[in-house]
Amino acid sequence: MRALVAAGVALTALAGASAVSATTDAAVGAPATSAPAARASTNGDNPLAGHPMGVYKGLADQAWAPYLRAKGEQKRMLGRIALTPKSKWFGAWIPNNQIRAKVSDYVANSQAGNPEKLVSMTFFRMVPWEAAVKKRDATPQEAASYRDWIDKAAAAIGNAHVALVLQPDGPLALYQDPATSRVSSLIEYSAEKLSALPNTSVYIEIGASDWPYGRDGVKNVMKFLMHSGIKDARGIALNGTHFTATPLDIQRSADVIEALRARGITGKGAIINTANSGHPWIFGDYVGPNIADDAPACARASAPTSKTCVMLGVPPTTDVANPRWGMTASTRALAEKYVDAYIWFGRPWLNYQADPFDRKQALRLARTWQYADAAGF
């Protein structure tokens, strides 16, 4: 993830030099009630609505074994992460000859015998990616391996109900010419292949409200999307690796979806990662001993607004416009219109949001989670 962040910071030059400014409801407030989070939406076009979110309970989730080993209060705290629906990342570290079995096992475990459960997963298979994509395109051999991996993963998903995030930090593809590069064409291949499955909704990751930023932020996102399969995908995903405010990501979702509509591409929705957004800040503002990807958890729930630390945000749900999430009426209206779900596909409890599990970080995140009661914990 170090390389990814270095490349991501450099890519901001494509979009201009000024960062997004926060809005009045950017720092989402505490929930108004303690009722369990709803799993429904009034958006009749939302393909994720009406399906309970499955929770994977197995060793492929780095949080699971520490939760099983814990006792007492620590077990209760770690359960707030281990027992919350999350999106597991599948990438090139899983060989082609193993991906079908691993995806199949993950889907079966997450659904636990209920085929109506919604399974969340993230595909991060692109090679080259992160800093490497700045230097070269995929080779023909890498492209063939990628397509084979995707084909096998798609076969494993089959008829399952899936919300799938495709390639976090997608705008890194802009280091190549999207019109001619294999990288963009392979993301397009995935979007088409996976969207052809009967119950899979594909969301192409477009960065966050603070990246690509500036006057041309949406324009650069569009340049990427128009050559990366958005016509086939259900929509877009945001904030997989950043810490931006959910209201700002909702606004970016609306802006991009309206830009797509202006191009004649309609019927799109968004999912937003809220695992990292309980104490939002702009990525370039990070101050600390490590890179922003490894920002520490806030020590207290009342951390100063200027402090670049991390808290868990709104729990996974399709009830995106509920007042309990502390957003303004205008933001809730945008969410109702453009957002399919809040999904946890960020992983702030992992070292550099990648590996391994960071127990101290996880316990702090769990203890300061302002939405624990609303999520049923």
N, C-alpha and C positions, 0 to 999 in steps of 0.2 A: 504493500500500500504506500510505502514511501515514494516509490517511483511514480505511482499514480498521482499523488498529490503534487509532486514537483511538476509533472506534465500539466496537471490541471491548472496550477497557478500560472504557468507560462501561457496557456491558451487564452487567458483573459485578454491578452493583447489583441485578439481577434475582435473583441467586442467593445473596446474603448477603455478609458482609464478611470471612470468614476463608479464607485460601488453603489448598490441599491441602498436607499435610506429606509429606515424603519417607519412603519405606520403606527397609529395610536393603539391599535389592538395587536401589534406584532408580538408582544410578550403575553402569551395566552394566560389568562387567569385561572384560578382554581375552579374545580367543578362546583356547580351549584347544589347538586344533590349527591346522595350516596347509593342510588339505585344502580343495578348492574347495567353495563353498556348494552344498548339495543343492537340487534343484528339485522335491522331492516332499513329500507329507504323508501321515500315517497317517489323516487325517480323510477317510473315504470320501464324505462329503457336501460336500466342498470343491470348488466348480466350477472353481477355479483350478489345482488340483493336476494334475500329469501333463502340463502344457504348459510347454515351455521359454519363458523370458521373452525377448521380442524387444527388440532394441536399435535405436532409430532412429539412423541415420547420415546426417544431412543438415543443411542450414543453418537449418531451423526450430528446431533445438536451439541455443541461444546458445552452448553449450560446444563445438560441433562445429568451427567455423571456427578458433577459437584453438588447438584441439588439432591440427588439420591444419597450421597454420603453425609450431607449436612444434618444437623440435629437442632431441635429447639427453635429459638428465634431466628437463627441463621437459615434454617430450612424454610421457615415461613417467608423470609425475605427473598431468598433465591427462587422460591416458587413463583414470585411475582414476575420473574423473567422466564423461568423454565416452563411455566404453565400458560403463558400468554401465546396466542397464535403468532407465529413468526415465519418469515420466508427464508428457507435455507438456500445458500448459494451453491451452485454446481458449476465447476469450471474445468480448466485443462488439467488440473491435478487429478482428476478422475479419468483413467484411461478409457479409450473408446470401447474396449472389450468388457468394461465394467459398468458403463453408464446406464445401460438399459436396466440391469438388475438393481442398481442403487436408486434410480428414480422410481422403479416399480415398488421397491420396499418402502421408500419414503411416502409415496402416495397411499399405500395400503395402511401403513402405520398412522398417518395423519387422519385418514377417514375412519379408522377403527370400526369397520363394518357398516358404516353409514355412507352410501354412495352419493348422498345429497350434500355432504360436507364439502366446503370449499378448501382447496389445498393451495397454499402460497409457496411459490418457489422463484428463484432468481437464477438466470443463466448468464455466466460470466466467462464464456468459453473462448473468446476471441484471442488469437495469436497472430501477429503481435498486438499488444495493447499497452496501456500505461505509457511510460516514456518511450518504449520501443516503437510505437506507432508513429512517433514524430520522425523517425529515421528511415522507415521502410514500409512497404506494403506487404501483405501476406503473399507468400510464394504459392505456386500452383499446388504443391504438395500439402501445405498448411491449409489451403482452401478446401482441398478434397477431404482432409481429415476432419475439418470443421463440419462440413456438410454430413459426413458419416456419423459424427457424434450427435448432431442435431436430429438426424433421422432416427437413430436408436433411442434417443430421449423421447422423441415424439411418439414412437411406438409404445414406449412404456407408459406414457400418460394416457393414451387411448381415449376412453369416454369420460374420464374423471373431470370434475368441475375444478378448474385451475385458474388462479390469477398469477400470471407469469410476468415478471420484470425481466426485460431483455437488455442486457449489457449496460450495467451501471456506468455512469459518466460517459454516456454515448457521444456527446459532442467532441470527445477526443478524436473521433473519426475525421474531424475537420482538419487535422494535420495532413490528411490526404485529400485529393480532389474527390468529393463525394460522387461526382458524375462518372468517374473512371476507376476508382479504387476498388480492389477486391474487398477491403474491409467493409465499406458501406454496402456492397452488393451481398456480402455474407450476412450482414444484419438483416438486409431485405429478404434474403433466402429464409432465415429463421422466422421472420415475421409471417411470411407467406405459409411456410410449412406448418408452424405451430398454430396459426390462426385457422387453418383448415380442419383442425380437430374439432369435434362437435361441441365441446363444452370448455374450451380453453380461451381465455381472454388475455391477449398479449398487450403489454404496455411497454413501449420503448422509452428507456431512460433518457432524459434530456438535460441532466444537470439539476440546477436548483435556481431559486429566484436571485441568488447572488452570483451565478455563473452558468453560462456566459452572461455577463452583465453589461450595463451601459446602454446607450441609445440603440445599438445594433444587436442587443442580446436576443430578442425574439427573431430577428432577421437571420442570425447565425443558426439558431435552433431550426428554423425552417429550412435553411440550406442543407442541414444534416438530414432532417426528416424526409424531405422530398425524394431522397435517394436511398432511404433506409427502411422502406416497407410500411410507412404509415398508412397507405391506402388499405392494406390488409389488416393491420393491427387494430385492436379495440381503441387504443389511445396512447397516452403518454404517462410516464412515471417520473417523479421528482424527489430530489433530496436524499438519495441513497447514501451519500458519503459526507454531506455537509450538515450544518446545524441551524438552518434557516427557520424563520418563523412560519408556522403553518399558514397564517393569513396571507403572507407574501407569496408562498407557493401556490395558494389558491388563485391569487391574482395572476401569477405567471401562467398557470394552467388555463385560465380564461383567455388570456391574451394569445396564447399559442393556438388554442382550439378555435378562436375566432379568426386567426390568421389562416388556419387550415380551411375554415369555412369559406373565407374569401377566395381561396384557390379551388373551391368546388368540392372539398373533401369534408364530408359531414358525418354526423353520428358518432363523434369521438368523445371519450371521457378520460378522466385522469385518476391515478392513484398517487397518494403522497405518503412518503415515509415520515412517521411521527415518532419513531423510536429515539431520535436524537434532538427533538425540538422543544423539550420542556422548558429550556432556558436559552432562547434563541440568540444567535449572534452571527455577524458577517464573517465568512471564512478568512478573509484577508486581515481581519482585526485581531487574530489570535496572538496572545502574548503568553509564552510559557517555555519550558525547557525543551519540549519536543515539537514536532510538527503538529498542525491542527488536527490531523486525523487521530492523534493520540491525546487529545485534550482530556484533562482529568474530570472525573465526576465532581459536581458541586458538593461541598462538605455539608451544606445546610440548604433547606428548601427556600430560605430567604436570601439567597446569594445576591450580591449587588448586581444591578443590571449591566454594569460595565465589565463584569468578570467573565472571561471566556472559559467557562466550565460547562459541564454537560448534565442535563437531566432528561429522564424519560418524558415523553409527551403523551398526547391523546392515545388511548388504547385502540387497537385494531377494531374497526367497525365500518359498516356501510351507513350508519346513522350520522352522516357527516355534518348536518346542519343543526344538530341538537344544541340548545342553548347552554347545556352543561359544560361545553368545551370552551366557554368564556369568550367567544368571538362576537363582534358587532353584528347587528341585523343585516347590514349590507354584505359583510363577508359570508354570513350564513346563506344568504340568497345566492351568492356566487357558487358556494360549495354545493348547494342543492342542484344547481343547473349544470355544473361542469365536473364535479368530483364523484367518482364511483365509490371510493373507500379510502380510509386511512389504513395503511398496512405497515407492519414493522419489517422492513427489509434492510434497514441500517442495523449495525451491531456494535453499539458503544461499549458493551460489556466484554468485548474481545480486544486483545492487544493490537493497536493500530487498526481496529475494526476488522481484523483478519484472523489472527490466531496467535497464541492460545487464549483460553478463557482467563480473564483477570478477576479473581475472586474479590479482591479489595474494591476494585472499581464497580463490580456488579452489586456488592452489598451497599455501597454508597448510592448507586442509582436507585436501588429498590427502596431504600429508606427515605429518599427525598421525592419519591414519585407522588405527585399531587393528585393523580387520578386513580390511585390504588383502590379506593372505596368504590368509585364509579365503575371500575373494571371487575368488581366482585372479589377483591382481595382485602 
